[in-house]
Amino acid sequence: MNTTITILFYLKRAKANSQGLAPIFQRITIEGKRLESSTGKYINPERWSTEMSKMKGSSEETRTVNSHLEMFRAKVYEIEKKLFMKQIPITYENFKNEIQDKKERERMLIPIFEEHNRKIKELVGQEYAPGTLERYQTSLKHTKDFLFWKYNISDINIEKIDYSFIMEYEFYLRSVRKCANNTAVKYIKNFHKIINQCLANGWLNKDPFANYKSKVKEVTREFLTEKEIETILNKKFVSERLELVRDIFIFSCFTGLAYIDVKQLTFDNISLGIDGDKWIFKNRQKTETTSKIPLLPVAQEIINKYAEHPVCKNENRLLPILSNQKMNAYLKEIVDVCEINKDLTFHIARHTFATTVTLSNGVPLETVSKMLGHTNLKTTQHYAKILDKKISEDMMILKSKFASNIQIDKKLGTV
């Protein structure tokens, strides 16, 4: 019995993108059953011929798109011939199995990226922070938009990703998306992780990133001076809301903990350290490294102040912290009231701990790095580079040594 296979190309107008371009889909009908899939091409609906099942006109775009559709049609006939030569009945199931196996061998980028993000989503709160998922979701969106912008396709075979693809993607992020250098580098880094997974799974024979180099530009990190800390700490707020936000922000200034780590603190995180005083022991959400921080008097006073707070007692939380969004919004009110001309965010508290509270007061870089939970000393060194006060103090010591040597030389008559 001969089985008829019909092929139809049509537009899914309901799935038109933001530019009003609709995707072209392929429909294969066998034994009255349909197999539908995207061709990866988008066109202006006005240029589509429903009767001819192809794009109208004679432009370069029309020839390219129609040629692409003919390739899809040829693949169907190729599978039909393959089944016939193997004397396998051309049924819906047999054809479906054959065409799906073919697609599986041609591994496509977007499903791999989506599966990666799905796994991260499942582990949010365990191994990943919500912000990590958000970054990869944004990275996936940029990747999809780039594919359409550059190649007018919705997906690509990972074997077609090469050095040129990466350079074009980076150019797109910088030019079209207007990403700053470090932002573009981070999105490329996210994409690199997907490619590394493909390499690890043996899906790629060569690394398209082999000759690619990018450099993150050093950014000056904002922090509060000692005087600014005192101004905020001593300010009397009429609003309990601002007072609460101020207290928790100051707590972070004297512990160096990031927002998510402060939020996760419970009374169990406080234990006696090697010196017999109270310390905070906390695994950082971001790096999973352990931060061990001796409690300074200011931080201890804030813990004591909120020990009986309903949220702390009922939810076993060390501090009744608000959402990150609200904390940052209220911090802007605080700097306005305190007349501090800085764009204050909660993360600046961590920078302040590293600079003003510790390094400026002679705490060694290695000790600060350990308390911050950094996995690399270079990360901590960024803070040391911006301390003019520390540079001045170090140079004063050097100047005094030189001055002493010069006086000795004068006495000896050599100067």
SEVEXTI-889995 format. One record per atom (N, C-alpha, C, O): residue in one letter; x, y, z. Coordinates in steps of 0.05 Angstrom, whole numbers, plus 5000, padded with zeros to 4 digits. Each point is the difference from the previous one (the first is absolute). Layout:
AXYZ
...
***
This chain:
M501749765000
M498350245000
M501850255000
M501750035017
N497850154963
N501550254998
N498850215019
N497550055000
T504250075016
T499150215018
T500750274989
T502350054992
T495750135007
T500550264990
T501050195021
T498950025022
I503350124971
I501150205019
I499650274987
I500850054978
T497850135036
T499650274990
T501650205018
T500349975024
I500750234962
I501750215014
I498750274995
I499350074978
L500450085043
L498850274998
L501750195017
L500749955023
F499850284965
F501350225015
F497950225005
F498650084982
Y501350025042
Y498050205007
Y501150195021
Y502049955014
L496650284989
L500850205019
L498449975026
L497649944999
K503750095023
K498750015026
K499850295008
K501750115015
R496350034975
R499750295004
R499750075030
R500850215008
A498149605007
A499550065029
A502650015015
A500150115022
K502149784966
K502650005014
K501950214988
K502449975003
A496550244985
A501650214989
A501750135022
A499050035022
N503450054971
N501850125020
N499450305002
N498250104988
S503550045028
S499550285005
S500350174975
S499050234999
Q502549674981
Q500250154974
Q497749944981
Q499950114978
G498249725031
G497749944983
G500649784980
G498349944983
L504049925020
L500849794981
L498949735011
L500349945024
A498549914959
A498849745008
A501849774993
A501350004979
P498849795038
P501749764994
P498749824979
P497549975000
I504249914984
I499049804980
I500249725013
I502249935010
F495749924989
F499949735011
F499749804977
F498950064979
Q502049705026
Q499749774982
Q498049805012
Q500249935023
R498049994960
R498049795009
R500349764982
R499650024976
I501149755036
I500249754985
I497649825008
I499649955024
T498849974957
T497749835005
T500449724989
T500549964977
I499249855041
I500349714993
I497749855014
I499650025024
E498949834960
E497849845011
E498050185016
E498849915020
G500950334970
G498150185013
G501150135026
G498650165013
K503949784994
K501250115024
K502150204992
K501349984980
R499050225038
R501750234993
R502550015017
R500049955024
L502250134963
L502550075014
L500650294993
L500350074977
E499850105043
E500550284995
E502550105014
E500649925023
S500950254963
S502550115012
S500750264986
S499150064978
S502450115037
S500850264989
S502349964981
S501749835003
T498350344976
T502249994981
T502250195009
T502250004988
G497250165032
G502050205010
G500050264985
G501750175006
K496649864974
K499950244984
K497650185008
K497849905005
Y502750374995
Y497950195005
Y499750194976
Y502150094989
I495549985003
I499650184977
I497750195006
I498449965018
N501450244965
N497750185000
N497649854989
N500149904978
P497750075037
P497749854992
P498950084972
P498849844986
E501550425007
E499050094974
E501549894977
E499050004977
R503349885028
R501749904978
R499749694998
R501649874986
W496450025028
W499649714999
W497749924981
W497950135001
S502649674983
S497949904982
S498949745012
S501449795000
T496150225009
T498749775012
T499649794979
T500349765005
E498950334970
E499449814979
E502549854991
E499949754995
M502450395003
M502449874990
M501749885023
M502049864995
S497250205030
S501449905024
S503050085000
S501849845007
K498650414985
K502750115000
K500050305000
K497850124999
M504550005002
M500250295001
M499750124972
M501149894980
K497550335017
K499650134974
K502350184993
K501550105017
G498849954957
G502050194991
G502549874989
G500249764998
S501850414995
S502549914989
S502450125013
S502250004989
S497450115035
S502250135015
S502049795010
S499449764999
E502950345010
E502049825011
E498949855025
E500549765003
E498050385013
E498849885024
E498149784992
E500049785012
T498450274967
T498049804991
T501449754990
T499249785007
R502950264977
R501549764990
R501349855023
R500049755000
T501050395020
T501349865023
T498049845016
T500549775007
V497250364999
V498049875016
V498849764985
V499849785012
N499550254963
N498849784985
N502049774996
N499249774999
S503350304998
S502149794998
S500249855026
S500349755000
H499450395022
H500149875027
H497649815003
H500349785011
L497450304979
L497649835002
L500349754982
L499149785008
E502250254969
E500449774983
E501949805013
E499749764995
M502250345021
M501749825014
M498449835020
M500649765003
F497550375010
F498249845019
F498449804984
F499749775009
R499350314968
R498549814983
R501749774992
R499149775000
A503450294992
A501849794991
A500749805022
A500349764995
K499850345030
K500649825023
K497749805004
K500549775006
V497150324989
V497749825003
V500249784979
V499649765007
Y501050314968
Y500249804979
Y502449825005
Y499949764993
E502250355019
E502349835006
E499449795021
E500849774997
I497650305023
I499249815020
I498149794988
I500249765007
E498050334976
E498149824987
E501649794983
E499349775000
K502750334986
K501749824983
K501549805018
K500349774993
K500750345029
K501649835018
K498349775012
K500949775001
L496750305007
L498249795010
L499449794978
L499949765005
F499650344971
F499349834978
F502349814994
F499649764995
M502950345004
M502449844994
M500549795022
M501149794994
K498250275030
K500349815022
K497649815003
K499949845018
Q498250194963
Q497549845000
Q498550035026
Q498849815010
I501350435001
I498450065024
I497450144992
I500150194985
P497649715024
P497550124992
P499950305007
P500950095021
I498250074960
I499950295004
I497450075014
I498050084988
T502149895039
T497750075017
T500750255015
T502350105000
Y495750015013
Y500450245016
Y502149965022
Y501750175003
E498049615011
E501949945022
E502949964990
E501850115012
N498449744967
N502749954989
N501350254990
N502450065005
F496050104981
F501150264990
F500750195023
F502150134999
K496149885021
K500550175023
K502649925015
K501650175007
N498749574997
N502449915014
N502550074984
N502150085012
E497849894962
E502350064983
E500750295000
E502450085003
I495650094995
I500650294998
I500850115027
I501650195002
Q497449705020
Q500750095027
Q502849915007
Q501550155013
D499349614978
D502849915004
D501950194985
D502250065010
K497050024967
K501750184984
K500350275015
K502250115000
K495749995011
K500150255015
K501649985025
K501450195008
E498549575004
E501649965024
E502950014995
E501650105016
R499249794960
R502950014993
R500850294994
R502350075006
E495950084983
E500650284994
E499250165025
E497950125002
R503949895017
R499450135026
R499850304996
R501850134989
M496049985020
M499550284997
M500650165026
M499749895022
L501150364975
L500950165022
L497850065020
L500449975024
I497350134967
I498050115018
I498949795019
I499850065024
P499549704967
P499149795020
P502149945021
P499349955023
I503250054969
I502249945020
I500150235020
I500349955024
F499550304967
F500150235017
F497650005019
F500250055024
E497449884965
E497550005016
E500249785022
E499050045022
E502149734971
E500349785019
E501950095023
E499549935023
H502750204970
H501850115020
H498650185019
H500349985024
N498150204966
N498550195016
N497949875017
N499450085023
R499449714966
R497949855015
R501349875025
R498850005022
K503649894975
K501349875023
K500850215021
K499849945024
I501150294967
I500650215019
I497550095016
I500150045024
K497749984962
K497550085012
K499249805022
K498950085021
E501549664974
E499449795019
E501750025025
E499249915022
L503250214975
L501850015023
L500350275013
L501750055016
V496550144976
V500050265012
V499249975030
V498149875007
G503550255010
G499649985028
G501749785013
G500349995024
Q500849834958
Q501749795010
Q502950054992
Q501850035017
E498649984957
E502750054989
E500350264986
E502250114997
Y495550014995
Y500150254985
Y498250215012
Y498049945012
A502850314985
A498450235009
A498050074977
A500649954977
P497250175030
P498150094979
P501350174979
P499349994976
G502650185032
G501450174981
G501549854979
G500350104978
T500849675029
T501449834981
T498249914978
T500750004976
L496949905032
L498049914980
L499250244982
L499949964976
E499750275036
E499250234984
E502150084980
E499450074977
R503249915030
R502150064981
R500149814977
R500450084977
Y499249665028
Y500149814978
Y497550024983
Y500149954976
Q497650125036
Q497650044984
Q500350244981
Q499249994977
T502150225033
T500550234984
T502049934978
T499750094977
S502349765030
S502149914981
S498749834977
S500750034977
L497449805030
L498649844980
L498450184982
L500049954975
K498750255036
K498450184983
K501850154981
K499450034976
H502950065033
H501950144983
H501049824978
H500450084977
T500049675029
T501049804980
T497949964979
T500650004976
K496949975032
K497849974980
K499750244982
K499749984976
D500450265037
D499850254984
D502350034981
D499750104977
F502749825031
F502450014983
F499649824975
F500650084978
L498549685027
L499649814978
L498150114979
L500549974976
F497450165033
F498150124981
F501250244987
F499750044975
W501750135040
W501250254990
W502149944978
W500150134979
K501749675027
K502249954982
K499349804977
K500850044978
Y497749755029
Y499649784981
Y497149964992
Y499349844983
N498850315030
N497249974994
N499049725005
N498449894985
I502649995037
I499249735008
I499350005030
I500850185014
S497849614994
S499249985028
S501849815016
S499849995025
D501949854961
D501849815013
D502349944981
D499950074977
I502149805034
I502449934984
I501249745010
I500149945024
N500949904957
N501549765007
N502650085014
N501550174990
I499049715033
I502450085016
I502649964984
I501950135006
E498149694974
E502449954985
E500650244981
E502350024990
K495850155006
K500450244983
K501050245016
K500650214988
I499749765038
I501050225017
I503050004999
I501349815009
D499950414981
D502850024998
D501050265011
D498550155012
Y504149914984
Y501250255011
Y498650244988
Y499550205015
S499849794960
S498650234987
S497350055013
S499250235004
F499449555002
F497450025014
F500250155026
F498550185006
I503649755010
I500450125026
I500650304997
I499050175015
M502849904966
M500750284996
M497650164991
M499750235008
E498649664975
E497650144991
E498050035023
E498750215002
Y501249595016
Y498250025023
Y501050225018
Y498350155010
E504349864995
E501150215017
E499450284988
E499350195014
F501149834960
F499450254986
F497150085003
F499450245005
Y498849574993
Y497150055004
Y499550105027
Y498450205003
L502749685018
L499650095027
L500950285005
L498750165014
R503649914974
R501150275004
R498650214983
R499650225009
S499649714967
S498950204982
S497050025001
S498950225005
V499749564991
V497150005000
V498850015028
V498250165005
R502949685013
R499050005028
R501250225017
R499150055022
K502950084968
K501350235014
K501149915027
K500050165020
C501049604982
C501249905025
C502750125004
C501650034981
A499050045044
A502750105007
A501949764998
A499149774999
N503550295001
N502049794997
N499649765019
N499949774991
N499950295035
N499949785020
N497449844997
N499949765005
T497950384988
T497449874997
T500149814976
T499149775001
A502150324977
A500249834976
A501849765006
A499349784991
V502950265023
V501849785007
V498549795017
V500449764996
K497950335022
K498549825018
K498049834984
K499749765005
Y499050374975
Y498149844984
Y501549804982
Y499049774997
I503350304993
I501649814984
I500949785018
I500249774992
K500550295033
K500949805020
K497749805005
K500549765002
N497150345001
N497749835004
N499649814976
N499549765003
F500850354973
F499849844975
F502249794999
F499649784991
H502850305018
H502349825000
H499549755017
H500849784994
K497750265028
K499449785017
K498349794985
K500449765004
I497750334980
I498449824984
I501749844980
I499749764997
I502250384990
I501849874981
I501849805015
I500549784989
N500450295035
N501649815015
N498549755007
N501149785000
Q496350245006
Q498349775005
Q499949824975
Q500149755002
C499650384975
C499949854974
C502749854996
C500049774991
L502250365015
L502649874997
L500349775020
L501049794992
A498150255033
A500349795020
A498349764993
A500849775007
N497050274979
N498249784993
N500949874974
N498849804991
G503350304996
G500949894975
G498450074976
G500249864980
W498250355022
W498350084978
W501550184980
W499150044977
L503150075032
L501750174983
L502849894998
L501149905020
N500150114957
N502749904996
N502250215005
N502249935006
K497050334992
K502050215005
K498650235015
K497650044998
D504150105017
D499050225016
D500050264984
D502250104993
P495550025001
P499950254986
P501250245015
P500650214989
F499749755038
F501250215016
F503149985002
F501250155015
A500049664971
A502849955003
A501850244996
A501950045015
N497450134966
N501650244994
N498750265009
N500950224994
Y497049755022
Y498550245009
Y501250105026
Y500549855018
K499950414984
K500950135024
K498350255006
K499450154982
S499949885043
S498550235009
S501250105026
S501249845015
K498550414991
K501150115024
K498050175014
K498950194989
V500749755037
V498250165016
V501550255009
V502349995011
K496550244984
K501350255009
K499550055029
K497849955010
E504250145004
E499850045028
E498150245006
E500350214988
V497949745030
V498050215007
V500650105028
V500549845018
T499450434985
T500450115027
T497649945017
T497750084993
R502749795029
R497849915017
R499450235021
R501750105013
E495749964988
E499150215019
E500049895028
E499449775004
F501350405015
F499949925028
F499650255017
F500450234991
L498849745034
L499650225018
L502650065016
L501549825008
T499050434997
T502250085017
T499249975029
T497749965007
E504350065011
E499549985028
E498050225009
E498249955017
K502250294973
K498250225007
K497249954991
K498150065014
E501649834962
E497349944989
E498649785017
E497650015004
I504049795004
I498849795018
I499050135026
I497849935009
E503850245002
E499250135025
E497550174996
E498350015018
T501550134960
T497750164994
T497549844999
T497950075012
I502249704974
I497649834998
I499449875026
I497749985008
L504449935006
L499649865026
L498850185021
L498449915016
N502450344984
N499150195021
N497450154993
N499050155016
K500049814959
K497650144992
K497649905014
K499649755003
K498750435007
K497549935013
K497850004979
K499350214989
F499549565007
F497949974980
F497250005014
F499649865020
V498650294969
V497250005010
V498749744992
V498449895015
S502250014961
S498849764990
S501449755011
S502549984998
E496049845013
E501149745009
E501049844977
E502049855002
R496750184975
R500849864976
R502850074992
R501749824994
L499050445005
L502650094992
L502149925021
L502349944994
E496950075032
E501849925021
E500849704998
E502349935003
L495749914990
L500549714996
L501949964977
L502049845003
V497550294975
V501749964976
V502850105006
V502049874993
R498250365021
R502650115007
R501649805018
R502449954995
D496249935024
D501449825019
D501149754985
D502249925005
I496149974978
I500949764986
I502250064980
I501849844996
F498150394992
F502150094981
F502650035016
F502149914991
I497850225032
I502450045017
I501149735009
I502449965001
F495749855005
F500849735008
F501749884978
F502149875006
S497150164969
S501549904977
S502750144997
S502049884992
C498050385014
C502650154999
C502049895019
C502450024995
F496749875028
F501849905020
F500349695000
F501449895018
T497449984963
T500349714997
T500949924972
T501249794996
G498350384984
G500849954973
G498249804986
G500649904978
L497150035034
L498249804988
L498250134978
L499150225003
A500649644975
A498250084978
A497149985009
A499449875020
Y498850254965
Y497150005007
Y499049725005
Y498849955021
I501649874960
I498849735002
I501049865024
I498649845013
D504050214995
D501249865023
D498950115026
D499649855019
V499950424982
V498750125023
V497249895003
V499149945023
K499550044955
K497249905001
K499949715011
K498049935013
Q504049914981
Q499949725008
Q501149955028
Q499949785010
L501150435003
L501249965027
L497949925020
L497850115001
T502949695016
T498349925022
T501850015025
T502450054998
F496449915025
F501550005025
F502149785001
F502050015015
D497549784968
D501949784999
D502650074987
D502149875003
N497950364982
N502550094987
N501950145019
N502350064992
I496849995032
I501750135020
I501149805019
I498649855013
S504150134988
S501449815018
S502550135011
S500950214990
L500249665030
L502550105011
L502349934982
L500349784991
G501450425004
G502349964983
G502549915015
G499849935024
I502450064963
I502549905011
I500950175024
I501549915017
D497650354984
D500850185021
D498050015023
D500450145020
G497549694979
G498049995021
G497850214997
G498250015016
D502150174964
D497950204994
D498149894979
D500549804987
K497350355009
K497949924981
K501050064971
K501050214994
W498549594989
W500750024971
W497549934984
W498249865010
I501850234965
I498049914981
I501349794982
I502150054989
F496649725009
F500949784982
F497949974979
F497749915006
K502950154969
K498049994979
K501149914973
K502150104991
N496649704997
N500849934973
N498850204980
N497550035000
R504150104985
R499150204981
R498249884979
R500749794989
Q497150335005
Q498149904979
Q501450004973
Q499649814984
K502050405010
K501150034973
K502249804994
K500149884979
T501850085040
T502349844994
T500149745016
T501849834995
E496450145024
E499949765017
E502549975017
E500549785010
T501050444993
T502349995018
T499050105028
T498050145002
T503549785019
T499250085027
T501350265008
T502450044998
S495950155011
S500950255011
S500049975030
S498049925012
K504350155001
K500249995029
K500750295009
K502250094995
I495950045018
I500350285006
I499650065030
I497849955010
P504350145003
P499650085028
P498050235002
P500150194984
L498149805035
L497950215003
L501250255013
L500849995023
L499250224962
L500850265011
L497850115018
L497749934996
P502950245023
P498050105019
P497550134987
P497849965009
V502650194969
V497750134986
V498149784990
V497650035003
A503549774984
A498349784989
A498649855022
A497649934997
Q503750025026
Q498849875022
Q497750165012
Q497949895008
E502450374994
E497950185010
E497549984983
E497850015010
I502649984964
I497749994981
I498649735003
I497549994999
I504049795005
I498749745005
I498450015025
I497749905001
N503450215020
N498650025026
N497550174997
N497949945012
K502250274973
K497850194996
K497549864989
K497850075007
Y502649744975
Y497849874986
Y499549715009
Y498549854988
A502850075034
A499749735010
A497149925006
A499249774997
E499250435012
E497349945008
E498050084978
E497650005004
H503450084973
H498250084978
H498349754991
H501149784999
P496350264996
P498349774993
P501049834977
P499849765001
V501350374978
V501049854977
V502349825009
V500249774991
C501650345025
C502349855009
C499249765018
C501149784997
K497050275020
K499149795019
K498449784985
K500449765005
N497850324978
N498249814987
N501349854977
N499349774995
E502650364991
E501249874977
E502949925004
E501449924981
N499650105044
N502749935007
N502050144982
N501849884989
R497850385008
R501850174984
R501550195018
R498950105019
L503649944974
L501750185017
L499150294998
L500150145019
L499049944956
L499250274996
L497550014982
L499749834983
P498450365022
P497550014984
P500450164974
P498850214996
I502949684987
I500750144975
I497750014980
I498449804998
L501350424988
L498050034979
L501049884974
L502349904999
S496150124980
S500949914973
S502350184991
S500350235008
N501449664975
N502350154990
N499150254985
N501250215002
Q496649774984
Q498950234985
Q499250225019
Q500650234995
K498049705027
K499150205019
K502450125015
K500150245006
M501849585001
M502450105014
M501450224984
M500750215010
N499749734964
N501450194983
N498450264996
N501150224999
A496249754999
A498350244997
A500250185025
A500250244998
Y499749645026
Y500150155025
Y502750115005
Y500350215013
L501849664977
L502750105004
L500450264985
L501650175008
K497049864969
K500150254985
K498850235016
K500950224999
E497049715016
E498850205018
E501950085022
E500350235008
I501149575002
I501950055023
I502350194991
I500650185015
V500649774962
V502250174991
V499050294994
V501550195004
D496049834987
D498850274996
D499850155026
D500750235002
V498249635018
V499750125027
V502750075012
V500250215013
C501749624983
C502750045012
C501850184982
C502250065008
E496750024969
E501450184982
E502749884991
E502150135001
I497849614992
I502449874989
I499649964970
I498149874992
N503750244993
N499749994971
N501249754988
N502050004986
K496749775020
K500849744989
K497549844993
K498050015015
D502249834964
D497849824992
D500249755017
D501349804992
L497550215031
L500449795020
L498249754994
L497650034995
T503749745005
T498549744998
T501049835022
T502150065013
F496549724993
F500749835022
F502849884996
F501449955020
H499349994955
H502649874995
H502450185007
H502249905004
I497350364997
I502250195007
I500949955029
I502350065007
A495949835009
A500849945028
A502349795000
A501850035017
R498149784965
R502149804998
R502650134992
R502249945010
H497750254970
H502450144992
H501150175023
H502450035003
T495850095012
T500850175023
T501449845021
T502050095012
F497049664993
F501449835019
F502949944991
F501850005016
A498449944958
A502649934990
A502050235000
A502449965004
T496650284992
T501850234998
T500250165026
T502049985014
T495950174993
T500150185023
T500349865026
T501550085018
V497049704986
V499949875026
V502549825005
V501050005022
T500049864958
T502149815004
T502750094989
T501950065015
L498449954958
L502650064988
L501150275009
L502450035005
S495850174997
S501050275009
S501050005028
S501650175008
N497549635008
N500949995028
N502249795004
N500449915023
G500950024956
G502449825002
G499449715001
G501949845005
V495650074990
V499549714999
V501349894975
V499450114978
P502249685023
P501449894977
P498149914978
P497749915005
L503250124970
L498349934977
L499149715001
L497749944994
E504049885015
E499349715001
E497849955020
E498249844996
T501850315027
T498049975020
T497350104990
T497949885004
V502150354982
V497650124988
V498849814980
V497649964999
S504149934984
S499249814979
S498549765013
S498049914990
K503149995032
K498949775013
K497250075012
K498149844997
M501750395015
M497450085012
M497950054978
M497649945004
L503350174973
L498150054979
L499149744985
L498150004985
G503449795020
G499449744987
G500850004971
G498849854984
H503250315009
H501050004972
H501549744994
H501449905018
T498350004958
T501549764992
T502750074988
T501649824995
N498850444999
N502450084987
N501050275012
N498450185003
L504149835005
L501050245013
L499950244981
L499950235010
K500249724964
K499950224981
K497450165002
K499950244996
T497949625011
T497550135004
T500150215022
T498950224998
T502549715024
T500350185022
T501950234994
T499650225010
Q502349734973
Q502050204994
Q498850244986
Q501150225000
H496649744987
H498650234987
H499350225021
H500150234993
Y499349685031
Y499350205021
Y502550155009
Y499950245004
A502349624998
A502550125009
A501050224981
A501250195009
K498249774965
K501050194980
K498850285002
K501150194991
I496549835021
I498650255000
I500350165026
I498750205004
L503049705014
L500350145025
L502450205000
L502249935007
D497250314986
D502050215000
D501150045028
D502450065003
K495949925017
K500850045027
K502249795008
K502050075012
K497549684980
K501949795006
K502650054985
K502249965011
I497650134964
I502450064985
I501650225013
I502449985003
S496250235006
S501250225014
S501549915025
S502350085005
E496449755011
E501249915025
E502549834995
E502050035013
D497849794967
D502249834993
D502450174990
D502349945007
M497150264977
M502250174989
M501250185022
M502450064999
M496050025021
M501150165022
M502149845016
M502050115008
I497549634995
I501949825013
I502649994984
I502250015011
L497449974962
L502349984983
L501650265000
L502550005000
K496150235000
K501350265001
K501650045025
K502350104999
S496649815023
S501450035026
S502649835000
S502050085012
K497949694974
K502449834999
K502150134983
K502450005008
F496850124970
F501950144982
F501250245015
F502450064998
A495950095016
A500950245015
A502149925020
A501950145004
S497649645010
S501949905020
S502749934987
S502150065012
N497849814965
N502549924987
N501550244990
N502550005001
I496150214990
I501350244990
I501550145022
I502250104996
Q496549915028
Q501350135023
Q502649865007
Q502050125007
I497949624993
I502449845006
I502250064980
I502350035007
D496949974967
D502050064979
D501250275003
D502450044995
K496050165014
K501150275003
K502150015022
K502150134998
K497349725024
K501949995022
K502749874991
K502150075009
L497749754972
L502449864990
L501350174978
L502349944992
G496450275000
G501150194980
G499949894972
G501550094982
T496649735013
T499849894972
T497950144984
T499849954976
V498750235036
V497950154985
V500550305003
V498550164989
***
